[in-house]
Amino acid sequence: DDPAARIWPIRVFRGKQPFDKGLETLAVFHTAGDDDAAFSGNYNWSKAVERGMDSVDAVYSGEYGFVETEMYWPVAQMVAPKEDTLSCTQCHRRKGRLESVEGIYIPGRDDNRWIDAIGLLLVMPPLLGVLLHGGIRLWVWRSRKRGSPCG
């Protein structure tokens, strides 16, 4: 119900990227082309990194390695305008848009007594704890407001 709320689709890329070991920076590498340094043609990281760093006029120590990276890319293409966005129930219901997705349990579409019971057992204790805590705080606040000796 918050008019300022935004959901922004992202794509997460995880992998290993070449980096300059000497300078400890990510390396640019030459990916494709009709020359002997293009990685797609010879699979030689040393040549590809050297040529890539040279192509962007970056200082290169001559020593490369690989580092695990994670990138978050905003998805701006093929995102529906707000008037065409879907509600949760358009996918999470029987005969919804996810009807043909098989092999996974989709809440709202699938029923499984055991999964539903386990989910309820996991959700109820924290919910009861929050309600109990809130009730005690309200009781203490009202007691203090009335000048009760309890507070």
Helices and strands as residue ranges (DSSP letters): E 10-20, E 25-26, H 39-42, H 45-55, E 64-74, G 82-84, H 88-91, H 113-146
